[in-house]
Amino acid sequence: MIILDITNTIKQNIVTGKWWFTSHALQKCDQRNIDIEKLIMSVVQAELIEDYTDDPRGHSCLILCFVDSKAVHSVCGLHENGVIFITAYYPEPPKWLDERTRRSSE
């Protein structure tokens, strides 16, 4: 199955309630004080940052959302039953120059 726009597929699954979090994602959201309900609601406005079409576990991507006006990255995977939230974090230095730009690994 080829997915031309993974973000639209993710958004459609969110709206229809076809999503779940891995235990890792739940733990990281808790540790980082990321409100899960607000994260879910923010996904409908998400922006694709990186698309991992060749992920051996299945098509996944990194999306940018804003929760309480703060940038949040979430790695999401596609599954036949919907969207899996793999992790979520705040994009911060030194890994990120800003919420959309990964620092090069020179």
N, CA, C and O atoms as CSV, one atom per row, in Angstrom:
chain,resi,resn,atom,element,x,y,z
A,1,MET,N,N,0.841,-1.186,0.000
A,1,MET,CA,C,0.000,0.000,0.000
A,1,MET,C,C,0.882,1.243,0.000
A,1,MET,O,O,1.712,1.399,0.896
A,2,ILE,N,N,0.729,2.121,-0.967
A,2,ILE,CA,C,1.502,3.350,-1.044
A,2,ILE,C,C,0.660,4.476,-0.465
A,2,ILE,O,O,-0.493,4.673,-0.848
A,3,ILE,N,N,1.257,5.206,0.461
A,3,ILE,CA,C,0.565,6.321,1.076
A,3,ILE,C,C,1.233,7.599,0.611
A,3,ILE,O,O,2.379,7.866,0.971
A,4,LEU,N,N,0.530,8.392,-0.185
A,4,LEU,CA,C,1.122,9.594,-0.738
A,4,LEU,C,C,1.213,10.716,0.286
A,4,LEU,O,O,2.167,11.493,0.256
A,5,ASP,N,N,0.266,10.817,1.171
A,5,ASP,CA,C,0.299,11.874,2.172
A,5,ASP,C,C,-0.011,11.269,3.530
A,5,ASP,O,O,-1.169,11.145,3.930
A,6,ILE,N,N,1.042,10.901,4.220
A,6,ILE,CA,C,0.893,10.226,5.508
A,6,ILE,C,C,0.183,11.108,6.533
A,6,ILE,O,O,-0.551,10.599,7.380
A,7,THR,N,N,0.392,12.417,6.466
A,7,THR,CA,C,-0.256,13.284,7.461
A,7,THR,C,C,-1.770,13.268,7.318
A,7,THR,O,O,-2.483,13.287,8.322
A,8,ASN,N,N,-2.273,13.233,6.092
A,8,ASN,CA,C,-3.730,13.151,5.914
A,8,ASN,C,C,-4.266,11.833,6.435
A,8,ASN,O,O,-5.349,11.790,7.019
A,9,THR,N,N,-3.518,10.757,6.229
A,9,THR,CA,C,-3.925,9.448,6.737
A,9,THR,C,C,-3.946,9.459,8.269
A,9,THR,O,O,-4.877,8.942,8.886
A,10,ILE,N,N,-2.930,10.043,8.869
A,10,ILE,CA,C,-2.876,10.145,10.330
A,10,ILE,C,C,-4.054,10.969,10.846
A,10,ILE,O,O,-4.742,10.562,11.782
A,11,LYS,N,N,-4.279,12.113,10.238
A,11,LYS,CA,C,-5.378,12.992,10.676
A,11,LYS,C,C,-6.729,12.285,10.556
A,11,LYS,O,O,-7.568,12.393,11.450
A,12,GLN,N,N,-6.937,11.570,9.465
A,12,GLN,CA,C,-8.197,10.850,9.266
A,12,GLN,C,C,-8.386,9.793,10.360
A,12,GLN,O,O,-9.486,9.627,10.888
A,13,ASN,N,N,-7.315,9.086,10.692
A,13,ASN,CA,C,-7.394,8.077,11.745
A,13,ASN,C,C,-7.643,8.707,13.115
A,13,ASN,O,O,-8.356,8.130,13.936
A,14,ILE,N,N,-7.076,9.859,13.368
A,14,ILE,CA,C,-7.312,10.550,14.649
A,14,ILE,C,C,-8.785,10.917,14.763
A,14,ILE,O,O,-9.420,10.657,15.785
A,15,VAL,N,N,-9.320,11.517,13.716
A,15,VAL,CA,C,-10.714,11.961,13.722
A,15,VAL,C,C,-11.675,10.789,13.917
A,15,VAL,O,O,-12.712,10.940,14.563
A,16,THR,N,N,-11.341,9.630,13.368
A,16,THR,CA,C,-12.231,8.472,13.479
A,16,THR,C,C,-11.927,7.603,14.701
A,16,THR,O,O,-12.525,6.542,14.879
A,17,GLY,N,N,-10.998,8.058,15.536
A,17,GLY,CA,C,-10.701,7.339,16.775
A,17,GLY,C,C,-9.848,6.099,16.611
A,17,GLY,O,O,-9.818,5.245,17.497
A,18,LYS,N,N,-9.160,5.988,15.496
A,18,LYS,CA,C,-8.314,4.817,15.242
A,18,LYS,C,C,-6.861,5.150,15.572
A,18,LYS,O,O,-6.032,5.320,14.678
A,19,TRP,N,N,-6.572,5.238,16.848
A,19,TRP,CA,C,-5.225,5.574,17.298
A,19,TRP,C,C,-4.975,4.952,18.657
A,19,TRP,O,O,-5.909,4.649,19.399
A,20,TRP,N,N,-3.708,4.766,18.971
A,20,TRP,CA,C,-3.312,4.335,20.300
A,20,TRP,C,C,-1.855,4.701,20.541
A,20,TRP,O,O,-1.109,4.999,19.609
A,21,PHE,N,N,-1.471,4.673,21.796
A,21,PHE,CA,C,-0.116,5.016,22.225
A,21,PHE,C,C,0.618,3.755,22.671
A,21,PHE,O,O,0.035,2.886,23.319
A,22,THR,N,N,1.894,3.661,22.322
A,22,THR,CA,C,2.714,2.593,22.884
A,22,THR,C,C,2.947,2.926,24.359
A,22,THR,O,O,2.772,4.071,24.776
A,23,SER,N,N,3.338,1.936,25.133
A,23,SER,CA,C,3.645,2.213,26.545
A,23,SER,C,C,4.814,3.187,26.635
A,23,SER,O,O,4.866,4.009,27.550
A,24,HIS,N,N,5.749,3.102,25.698
A,24,HIS,CA,C,6.877,4.043,25.669
A,24,HIS,C,C,6.371,5.476,25.471
A,24,HIS,O,O,6.808,6.390,26.170
A,25,ALA,N,N,5.458,5.671,24.529
A,25,ALA,CA,C,4.918,7.007,24.265
A,25,ALA,C,C,4.180,7.550,25.484
A,25,ALA,O,O,4.321,8.726,25.819
A,26,LEU,N,N,3.405,6.715,26.142
A,26,LEU,CA,C,2.696,7.155,27.355
A,26,LEU,C,C,3.687,7.569,28.438
A,26,LEU,O,O,3.506,8.591,29.100
A,27,GLN,N,N,4.726,6.772,28.611
A,27,GLN,CA,C,5.747,7.078,29.614
A,27,GLN,C,C,6.454,8.393,29.297
A,27,GLN,O,O,6.650,9.216,30.190
A,28,LYS,N,N,6.839,8.600,28.039
A,28,LYS,CA,C,7.546,9.819,27.656
A,28,LYS,C,C,6.649,11.054,27.782
A,28,LYS,O,O,7.110,12.111,28.213
A,29,CYS,N,N,5.388,10.928,27.413
A,29,CYS,CA,C,4.456,12.061,27.583
A,29,CYS,C,C,4.328,12.416,29.060
A,29,CYS,O,O,4.312,13.595,29.414
A,30,ASP,N,N,4.238,11.420,29.910
A,30,ASP,CA,C,4.136,11.646,31.340
A,30,ASP,C,C,5.402,12.319,31.869
A,30,ASP,O,O,5.319,13.300,32.608
A,31,GLN,N,N,6.567,11.801,31.498
A,31,GLN,CA,C,7.837,12.370,31.955
A,31,GLN,C,C,8.024,13.806,31.495
A,31,GLN,O,O,8.605,14.620,32.213
A,32,ARG,N,N,7.541,14.117,30.318
A,32,ARG,CA,C,7.755,15.440,29.720
A,32,ARG,C,C,6.565,16.374,29.909
A,32,ARG,O,O,6.540,17.477,29.363
A,33,ASN,N,N,5.590,15.931,30.675
A,33,ASN,CA,C,4.386,16.730,30.940
A,33,ASN,C,C,3.682,17.167,29.657
A,33,ASN,O,O,3.257,18.315,29.528
A,34,ILE,N,N,3.568,16.244,28.721
A,34,ILE,CA,C,2.823,16.495,27.487
A,34,ILE,C,C,1.424,15.917,27.677
A,34,ILE,O,O,1.257,14.711,27.854
A,35,ASP,N,N,0.438,16.782,27.639
A,35,ASP,CA,C,-0.949,16.371,27.826
A,35,ASP,C,C,-1.402,15.551,26.618
A,35,ASP,O,O,-1.444,16.063,25.500
A,36,ILE,N,N,-1.736,14.296,26.838
A,36,ILE,CA,C,-2.090,13.383,25.748
A,36,ILE,C,C,-3.338,13.838,25.000
A,36,ILE,O,O,-3.375,13.791,23.770
A,37,GLU,N,N,-4.350,14.273,25.724
A,37,GLU,CA,C,-5.578,14.729,25.053
A,37,GLU,C,C,-5.302,15.930,24.158
A,37,GLU,O,O,-5.811,16.005,23.040
A,38,LYS,N,N,-4.504,16.863,24.644
A,38,LYS,CA,C,-4.171,18.040,23.835
A,38,LYS,C,C,-3.295,17.655,22.647
A,38,LYS,O,O,-3.420,18.234,21.568
A,39,LEU,N,N,-2.410,16.679,22.844
A,39,LEU,CA,C,-1.588,16.206,21.735
A,39,LEU,C,C,-2.470,15.601,20.651
A,39,LEU,O,O,-2.298,15.901,19.469
A,40,ILE,N,N,-3.402,14.760,21.043
A,40,ILE,CA,C,-4.326,14.147,20.078
A,40,ILE,C,C,-5.085,15.231,19.307
A,40,ILE,O,O,-5.192,15.165,18.083
A,41,MET,N,N,-5.605,16.216,20.018
A,41,MET,CA,C,-6.376,17.278,19.358
A,41,MET,C,C,-5.491,18.116,18.437
A,41,MET,O,O,-5.966,18.618,17.418
A,42,SER,N,N,-4.218,18.274,18.780
A,42,SER,CA,C,-3.333,19.109,17.966
A,42,SER,C,C,-2.903,18.417,16.672
A,42,SER,O,O,-2.456,19.084,15.739
A,43,VAL,N,N,-3.030,17.111,16.605
A,43,VAL,CA,C,-2.579,16.375,15.420
A,43,VAL,C,C,-3.354,16.775,14.168
A,43,VAL,O,O,-2.820,16.681,13.062
A,44,VAL,N,N,-4.583,17.212,14.317
A,44,VAL,CA,C,-5.352,17.609,13.128
A,44,VAL,C,C,-4.736,18.827,12.431
A,44,VAL,O,O,-5.067,19.115,11.281
A,45,GLN,N,N,-3.846,19.537,13.119
A,45,GLN,CA,C,-3.132,20.665,12.524
A,45,GLN,C,C,-1.649,20.348,12.321
A,45,GLN,O,O,-0.847,21.254,12.095
A,46,ALA,N,N,-1.287,19.082,12.400
A,46,ALA,CA,C,0.122,18.665,12.366
A,46,ALA,C,C,0.787,18.952,11.022
A,46,ALA,O,O,0.144,19.051,9.977
A,47,GLU,N,N,2.103,19.077,11.111
A,47,GLU,CA,C,2.937,19.316,9.939
A,47,GLU,C,C,3.983,18.196,9.860
A,47,GLU,O,O,4.607,17.849,10.863
A,48,LEU,N,N,4.163,17.651,8.690
A,48,LEU,CA,C,5.146,16.597,8.484
A,48,LEU,C,C,6.554,17.194,8.532
A,48,LEU,O,O,6.848,18.167,7.837
A,49,ILE,N,N,7.421,16.601,9.361
A,49,ILE,CA,C,8.821,17.034,9.448
A,49,ILE,C,C,9.718,16.031,8.717
A,49,ILE,O,O,10.565,16.427,7.916
A,50,GLU,N,N,9.538,14.749,8.986
A,50,GLU,CA,C,10.323,13.710,8.332
A,50,GLU,C,C,9.422,12.512,8.049
A,50,GLU,O,O,8.580,12.149,8.871
A,51,ASP,N,N,9.605,11.908,6.887
A,51,ASP,CA,C,8.814,10.750,6.477
A,51,ASP,C,C,9.745,9.551,6.384
A,51,ASP,O,O,10.736,9.582,5.654
A,52,TYR,N,N,9.425,8.494,7.123
A,52,TYR,CA,C,10.269,7.303,7.169
A,52,TYR,C,C,9.577,6.164,6.413
A,52,TYR,O,O,9.037,5.237,7.016
A,53,THR,N,N,9.607,6.255,5.093
A,53,THR,CA,C,8.918,5.262,4.260
A,53,THR,C,C,9.600,3.902,4.299
A,53,THR,O,O,8.958,2.881,4.055
A,54,ASP,N,N,10.898,3.879,4.604
A,54,ASP,CA,C,11.649,2.623,4.590
A,54,ASP,C,C,11.864,2.035,5.979
A,54,ASP,O,O,12.706,1.153,6.146
A,55,ASP,N,N,11.129,2.498,6.969
A,55,ASP,CA,C,11.261,1.952,8.319
A,55,ASP,C,C,10.904,0.468,8.276
A,55,ASP,O,O,9.816,0.112,7.823
A,56,PRO,N,N,11.805,-0.407,8.743
A,56,PRO,CA,C,11.523,-1.849,8.676
A,56,PRO,C,C,10.291,-2.277,9.482
A,56,PRO,O,O,9.735,-3.349,9.242
A,57,ARG,N,N,9.866,-1.443,10.435
A,57,ARG,CA,C,8.672,-1.770,11.234
A,57,ARG,C,C,7.391,-1.301,10.562
A,57,ARG,O,O,6.293,-1.606,11.029
A,58,GLY,N,N,7.528,-0.556,9.462
A,58,GLY,CA,C,6.359,-0.025,8.758
A,58,GLY,C,C,6.480,1.481,8.588
A,58,GLY,O,O,7.280,2.133,9.260
A,59,HIS,N,N,5.691,2.013,7.700
A,59,HIS,CA,C,5.719,3.444,7.390
A,59,HIS,C,C,5.458,4.258,8.657
A,59,HIS,O,O,4.477,4.031,9.365
A,60,SER,N,N,6.340,5.199,8.926
A,60,SER,CA,C,6.177,6.084,10.075
A,60,SER,C,C,6.674,7.471,9.699
A,60,SER,O,O,7.206,7.679,8.609
A,61,CYS,N,N,6.495,8.411,10.608
A,61,CYS,CA,C,6.924,9.770,10.321
A,61,CYS,C,C,7.082,10.562,11.617
A,61,CYS,O,O,6.629,10.151,12.685
A,62,LEU,N,N,7.733,11.699,11.482
A,62,LEU,CA,C,7.874,12.661,12.570
A,62,LEU,C,C,6.981,13.842,12.228
A,62,LEU,O,O,7.116,14.441,11.161
A,63,ILE,N,N,6.073,14.173,13.131
A,63,ILE,CA,C,5.177,15.308,12.892
A,63,ILE,C,C,5.384,16.368,13.958
A,63,ILE,O,O,5.794,16.084,15.084
A,64,LEU,N,N,5.087,17.591,13.569
A,64,LEU,CA,C,5.160,18.734,14.472
A,64,LEU,C,C,3.755,19.160,14.841
A,64,LEU,O,O,2.916,19.403,13.973
A,65,CYS,N,N,3.507,19.247,16.141
A,65,CYS,CA,C,2.226,19.716,16.665
A,65,CYS,C,C,2.523,20.857,17.638
A,65,CYS,O,O,3.668,21.058,18.044
A,66,PHE,N,N,1.503,21.582,17.997
A,66,PHE,CA,C,1.654,22.602,19.026
A,66,PHE,C,C,0.650,22.317,20.138
A,66,PHE,O,O,-0.561,22.301,19.918
A,67,VAL,N,N,1.186,22.092,21.335
A,67,VAL,CA,C,0.379,21.822,22.517
A,67,VAL,C,C,0.601,22.970,23.485
A,67,VAL,O,O,1.725,23.207,23.926
A,68,ASP,N,N,-0.463,23.681,23.815
A,68,ASP,CA,C,-0.355,24.870,24.670
A,68,ASP,C,C,0.701,25.833,24.129
A,68,ASP,O,O,1.509,26.371,24.887
A,69,SER,N,N,0.686,26.043,22.825
A,69,SER,CA,C,1.591,26.947,22.109
A,69,SER,C,C,3.049,26.519,22.141
A,69,SER,O,O,3.927,27.307,21.790
A,70,LYS,N,N,3.322,25.299,22.551
A,70,LYS,CA,C,4.686,24.793,22.590
A,70,LYS,C,C,4.844,23.692,21.544
A,70,LYS,O,O,3.996,22.807,21.429
A,71,ALA,N,N,5.951,23.755,20.774
A,71,ALA,CA,C,6.209,22.764,19.739
A,71,ALA,C,C,6.442,21.393,20.362
A,71,ALA,O,O,7.187,21.253,21.332
A,72,VAL,N,N,5.791,20.387,19.785
A,72,VAL,CA,C,5.964,18.996,20.216
A,72,VAL,C,C,6.164,18.150,18.964
A,72,VAL,O,O,5.427,18.272,17.985
A,73,HIS,N,N,7.171,17.297,19.019
A,73,HIS,CA,C,7.370,16.307,17.958
A,73,HIS,C,C,6.764,14.987,18.411
A,73,HIS,O,O,6.873,14.601,19.575
A,74,SER,N,N,6.130,14.308,17.478
A,74,SER,CA,C,5.627,12.972,17.759
A,74,SER,C,C,5.997,12.069,16.600
A,74,SER,O,O,5.807,12.422,15.436
A,75,VAL,N,N,6.524,10.908,16.925
A,75,VAL,CA,C,6.779,9.893,15.912
A,75,VAL,C,C,5.549,8.991,15.893
A,75,VAL,O,O,5.149,8.430,16.913
A,76,CYS,N,N,4.966,8.870,14.715
A,76,CYS,CA,C,3.751,8.077,14.539
A,76,CYS,C,C,3.978,7.028,13.458
A,76,CYS,O,O,4.659,7.280,12.464
A,77,GLY,N,N,3.407,5.869,13.661
A,77,GLY,CA,C,3.480,4.809,12.672
A,77,GLY,C,C,2.101,4.449,12.182
A,77,GLY,O,O,1.107,4.633,12.884
A,78,LEU,N,N,2.051,3.935,10.976
A,78,LEU,CA,C,0.779,3.481,10.424
A,78,LEU,C,C,0.662,1.980,10.620
A,78,LEU,O,O,1.620,1.227,10.450
A,79,HIS,N,N,-0.523,1.581,10.977
A,79,HIS,CA,C,-0.833,0.176,11.197
A,79,HIS,C,C,-2.162,-0.069,10.507
A,79,HIS,O,O,-2.919,0.871,10.264
A,80,GLU,N,N,-2.448,-1.302,10.195
A,80,GLU,CA,C,-3.721,-1.589,9.501
A,80,GLU,C,C,-4.935,-1.150,10.310
A,80,GLU,O,O,-6.012,-0.943,9.751
A,81,ASN,N,N,-4.766,-1.004,11.635
A,81,ASN,CA,C,-5.884,-0.589,12.495
A,81,ASN,C,C,-5.852,0.879,12.880
A,81,ASN,O,O,-6.680,1.322,13.676
A,82,GLY,N,N,-4.910,1.645,12.330
A,82,GLY,CA,C,-4.869,3.067,12.651
A,82,GLY,C,C,-3.466,3.595,12.838
A,82,GLY,O,O,-2.518,3.147,12.192
A,83,VAL,N,N,-3.351,4.564,13.740
A,83,VAL,CA,C,-2.092,5.263,13.998
A,83,VAL,C,C,-1.554,4.874,15.359
A,83,VAL,O,O,-2.293,4.798,16.341
A,84,ILE,N,N,-0.254,4.629,15.402
A,84,ILE,CA,C,0.423,4.301,16.650
A,84,ILE,C,C,1.332,5.477,17.009
A,84,ILE,O,O,2.180,5.875,16.211
A,85,PHE,N,N,1.157,6.022,18.193
A,85,PHE,CA,C,2.075,7.041,18.697
A,85,PHE,C,C,3.240,6.304,19.346
A,85,PHE,O,O,3.059,5.568,20.316
A,86,ILE,N,N,4.430,6.507,18.805
A,86,ILE,CA,C,5.616,5.794,19.262
A,86,ILE,C,C,6.348,6.562,20.350
A,86,ILE,O,O,6.816,5.973,21.324
A,87,THR,N,N,6.446,7.874,20.187
A,87,THR,CA,C,7.042,8.731,21.207
A,87,THR,C,C,6.613,10.166,20.964
A,87,THR,O,O,6.035,10.489,19.926
A,88,ALA,N,N,6.900,11.017,21.929
A,88,ALA,CA,C,6.636,12.451,21.802
A,88,ALA,C,C,7.671,13.180,22.654
A,88,ALA,O,O,8.046,12.726,23.734
A,89,TYR,N,N,8.120,14.323,22.136
A,89,TYR,CA,C,9.139,15.091,22.858
A,89,TYR,C,C,9.132,16.536,22.379
A,89,TYR,O,O,8.539,16.865,21.351
A,90,TYR,N,N,9.798,17.384,23.137
A,90,TYR,CA,C,9.989,18.779,22.744
A,90,TYR,C,C,11.271,18.867,21.922
A,90,TYR,O,O,12.319,18.412,22.382
A,91,PRO,N,N,11.220,19.437,20.724
A,91,PRO,CA,C,12.430,19.567,19.906
A,91,PRO,C,C,13.337,20.656,20.490
A,91,PRO,O,O,13.017,21.844,20.436
A,92,GLU,N,N,14.457,20.233,21.040
A,92,GLU,CA,C,15.335,21.176,21.737
A,92,GLU,C,C,16.778,20.986,21.298
A,92,GLU,O,O,17.152,19.925,20.799
A,93,PRO,N,N,17.586,22.028,21.490
A,93,PRO,CA,C,19.025,21.881,21.244
A,93,PRO,C,C,19.581,20.827,22.200
A,93,PRO,O,O,19.027,20.650,23.285
A,94,PRO,N,N,20.605,20.151,21.855
A,94,PRO,CA,C,21.458,20.391,20.685
A,94,PRO,C,C,20.993,19.683,19.421
A,94,PRO,O,O,21.537,19.936,18.346
A,95,LYS,N,N,19.998,18.802,19.522
A,95,LYS,CA,C,19.561,18.047,18.346
A,95,LYS,C,C,18.827,18.896,17.313
A,95,LYS,O,O,18.903,18.622,16.116
A,96,TRP,N,N,18.125,19.911,17.766
A,96,TRP,CA,C,17.278,20.713,16.884
A,96,TRP,C,C,17.676,22.178,16.945
A,96,TRP,O,O,17.892,22.732,18.023
A,97,LEU,N,N,17.771,22.806,15.760
A,97,LEU,CA,C,18.028,24.243,15.687
A,97,LEU,C,C,16.754,25.012,16.020
A,97,LEU,O,O,16.784,26.026,16.717
A,98,ASP,N,N,15.645,24.510,15.511
A,98,ASP,CA,C,14.316,25.026,15.825
A,98,ASP,C,C,13.351,23.857,15.644
A,98,ASP,O,O,13.785,22.733,15.395
A,99,GLU,N,N,12.051,24.107,15.766
A,99,GLU,CA,C,11.103,22.986,15.726
A,99,GLU,C,C,11.019,22.283,14.373
A,99,GLU,O,O,10.460,21.191,14.285
A,100,ARG,N,N,11.558,22.883,13.330
A,100,ARG,CA,C,11.486,22.278,12.000
A,100,ARG,C,C,12.846,21.859,11.434
A,100,ARG,O,O,12.898,21.213,10.387
A,101,THR,N,N,13.938,22.209,12.099
A,101,THR,CA,C,15.267,22.004,11.535
A,101,THR,C,C,16.163,21.186,12.452
A,101,THR,O,O,16.519,21.610,13.552
A,102,ARG,N,N,16.516,19.998,11.965
A,102,ARG,CA,C,17.438,19.136,12.703
A,102,ARG,C,C,18.860,19.641,12.487
A,102,ARG,O,O,19.235,19.997,11.369
A,103,ARG,N,N,19.648,19.672,13.555
A,103,ARG,CA,C,21.047,20.078,13.444
A,103,ARG,C,C,21.793,19.015,12.659
A,103,ARG,O,O,21.610,17.819,12.887
A,104,SER,N,N,22.636,19.455,11.730
A,104,SER,CA,C,23.411,18.483,10.946
A,104,SER,C,C,24.427,17.799,11.844
A,104,SER,O,O,24.903,18.388,12.814
A,105,SER,N,N,24.754,16.564,11.524
A,105,SER,CA,C,25.683,15.790,12.348
A,105,SER,C,C,27.071,15.790,11.735
A,105,SER,O,O,27.602,14.742,11.365
A,106,GLU,N,N,27.642,16.958,11.636
A,106,GLU,CA,C,28.959,17.133,10.996
A,106,GLU,C,C,30.037,16.427,11.759
A,106,GLU,O,O,31.202,16.468,11.364
